[in-house]
Amino acid sequence: MPATGFCGQASRPWPLPRGSRRDACAIVWRMDATPRPVALVTGAARRLGAAIARGLHAAGYDLALHYRSSASDAQALAGELDAARPGSVLLLQADLAQFD
């Protein structure tokens, strides 16, 4: 399955929110079983990650949204995006700094 990825400012087709840190990434892939492309956005709950998620969702992607500790922000974003296109968002909580 072909995949592309980007972090921070690289390959960003939408404006960076003011005050955003560049600690979010997205991995985008196309799976034959789905009619739409799918993207995993790490750090998706706030700032840059949320902007990436909104941009990809507006472009027609289904999303897997990762968050570490900002559960309420992640749930709010997922609710916002899911209201626009039901069934298009999956929330994933994980501390990616831990490799256990």
C-alpha positions in Angstrom: 0.0 0.0 0.0 1.7 3.3 -1.1 2.1 5.9 1.7 3.4 9.4 1.9 4.1 11.4 5.0 5.0 14.9 6.3 5.8 16.6 9.5 5.7 20.3 10.6 5.8 22.7 7.6 6.8 20.2 4.9 4.2 19.6 2.2 1.6 21.6 4.1 -1.2 22.9 1.8 -2.9 25.0 4.5 -1.7 27.8 6.7 0.0 27.0 10.0 -2.0 28.3 13.0 -0.4 31.1 14.9 1.7 29.9 17.8 1.7 26.3 16.6 4.6 24.0 17.4 5.9 21.7 14.7 5.4 18.4 16.5 2.6 16.8 14.5 2.9 14.4 11.6 0.6 12.8 9.2 1.0 9.5 7.3 -1.4 9.2 4.4 -2.2 5.9 2.6 -4.7 4.5 0.2 -6.3 1.2 1.0 -8.1 -0.8 -1.7 -11.0 -1.6 0.7 -12.0 2.0 1.4 -13.5 4.5 -1.1 -11.5 7.4 0.5 -7.9 7.8 1.4 -7.0 7.4 5.1 -4.5 9.4 7.2 -3.0 8.9 10.6 -2.3 12.3 12.3 -0.1 12.2 15.4 -0.5 15.0 17.9 -3.9 15.7 16.4 -5.7 17.2 19.4 -4.3 20.7 19.2 -2.4 23.3 17.2 -0.6 22.0 14.1 -2.0 18.5 14.4 -5.6 19.8 14.5 -4.9 22.1 11.5 -3.5 19.1 9.6 -6.5 17.0 10.5 -9.0 19.7 9.5 -7.2 20.2 6.2 -7.0 16.5 5.3 -10.6 15.9 6.4 -11.8 18.9 4.2 -9.8 17.3 1.3 -11.9 14.1 1.7 -9.7 11.9 3.9 -10.9 9.6 6.7 -8.7 10.1 9.8 -7.1 8.2 12.6 -6.4 11.0 15.2 -3.7 10.3 17.8 -3.5 12.2 21.1 -1.4 11.6 24.2 -3.1 13.5 27.0 -5.4 16.1 25.5 -8.5 13.9 25.5 -11.1 16.7 25.7 -9.5 18.6 22.8 -9.2 15.3 20.7 -12.8 14.4 21.4 -14.0 17.9 20.5 -12.1 17.8 17.2 -13.4 14.3 16.4 -16.9 15.5 17.1 -16.5 18.5 14.9 -15.2 16.4 12.0 -17.6 13.5 12.5 -20.5 15.9 12.4 -19.4 17.0 9.0 -18.9 13.4 7.7 -20.2 10.7 10.1 -18.0 7.6 10.5 -14.8 9.3 9.2 -12.8 9.7 12.4 -11.1 7.2 14.8 -9.5 8.4 18.0 -6.3 6.7 19.3 -4.7 7.5 22.7 -1.1 6.6 23.1 2.2 7.9 24.6 4.4 7.5 21.5 7.6 8.2 23.6 7.1 4.8 25.3 8.2 1.8 23.3 7.1 -1.0 25.7 
